[in-house]
Amino acid sequence: MHLFTVEKYGETTAVQKKVLIVDDSPAEVKLMQSLLEKEGYWPVGLNDPTRVEEAIAHERPSLILLDIVMPDRNGYQVCRDLKGSAEFNSIPVIMVTSKSSVSDKFWGEQQGADGYVTKPFTRDELLRAVRRFV
Amino acid sequence: MRQASVVILTDETEFARLLTACWQAERQAPVVTVLTSDLWREQQGPTRDLVVVGPVRDGKLSNVLRSLDPATAVILCAPADLKEFGQLRTKYPRLVHVPLREDWAQTLLLVAGESLRRVEAARLARQAERAAAKNENHATLSRYMLEMKHSVNNALTSMLGNAELLLLEPGQLSSQSLAQIKTIHSMALRINEVMQRFSSLASEMQEAENASQAETEETDSTISQRR
């Protein structure tokens, strides 16, 4: 399973600030993990978008950072499925993607995304988006 | 429209004089060069859109025709029987015969006008084909760049993010290394600006294309309604 967690904080804090990062690129996941760790979040990375529900059930994150362009199951599909699920639809989803056109953003919102961050992003841009929710 | 170029090839001065005079009276007169069969050298001759072959000395006609480029538009306005003309047409598909009758000058001007329009149309078509090929190359390049945008943005994310992480915790890094990382960071931001400009340009072009398409469809619809 492509799950890697960072056991750095106490259980209570971790549950409150846990962020699931779904991106097929391990380098991108690692980068976002590093940026979020420094701010006291507990980032959990997932490279396989077909296992998002499984990861959420296991990790119970407070926020999901979701890439769009991924093999097997793209971010739009993942977001649509999560927002259509009674179990997971309360978890905010931020699309983090290199798809930067207005239509991409519009389509992301149509799938129920709560936020949209375009790559390349700066640390401040990512944190500003994350802090809106956790 | 550019001025057409015509060569009148004849050994009869009166033929050339009359034809030139008729052409000068036209609204759009071509640049006319008159040559005798002795002076005619196809390879060294001036560039022309049309060659009008008038009466030439005996035995010179076949030599003149043989020296012509088959792609050149040629009007033959010299005595030639039907059999001879048929043979000539087989060899020179673009050859048109205007018989030397009473109204030959008017007929020749009409035929020449059409011939020059055809030459101009062919030139414009070639020009359009070249432009289309060039545009196709540019479009391929642009499509490639748009397809690569995703990869470039991902690479930039990594560059920016890792540079920021290093700057947040410089650790044992020297001041020179820190300055270099800052340069990498600012250059990555610069590349990002360029990519964003490229993306907005692509969007603007797409919008313009959509507007043009809508306008064309609207015009087509109006025309069909009128019919």
Contacts between the chains, C-beta under 8 A, distances in Angstrom:
chain1	res1	chain2	res2	distance
A	25	B	154	6.4
A	27	B	158	5.5
A	28	B	154	6.6
A	28	B	157	6.3
A	28	B	158	6.8
A	31	B	157	6.9
A	31	B	158	6.0
A	31	B	161	4.1
A	31	B	162	6.4
A	31	B	165	7.5
A	32	B	161	7.5
A	34	B	161	7.6
A	34	B	165	5.3
A	35	B	161	6.2
A	35	B	164	7.3
A	35	B	165	6.8
A	38	B	165	7.7
A	38	B	168	6.4
A	38	B	169	7.9
A	69	B	150	6.0
A	98	B	149	6.9
A	98	B	150	4.7
A	98	B	153	3.4
A	98	B	154	5.7
A	98	B	157	7.5
A	99	B	150	7.3
A	100	B	153	7.3
A	100	B	196	7.4
A	100	B	199	6.0
A	101	B	199	6.9
A	101	B	203	6.3
A	102	B	203	7.5
A	118	B	153	7.7
A	119	B	153	4.6
A	119	B	154	6.1
A	119	B	156	7.2
A	119	B	157	4.3
A	120	B	153	5.6
A	120	B	154	8.0
A	120	B	156	3.7
A	120	B	157	4.1
A	120	B	159	7.5
A	120	B	160	5.0
A	120	B	161	7.9
A	120	B	188	7.0
A	120	B	192	5.3
A	121	B	157	6.5
A	121	B	160	7.4
A	121	B	161	7.9
A	122	B	160	6.2
A	122	B	164	6.8
A	122	B	189	8.0
A	123	B	161	6.9
A	123	B	164	4.6
A	123	B	165	8.0
A	123	B	168	7.7
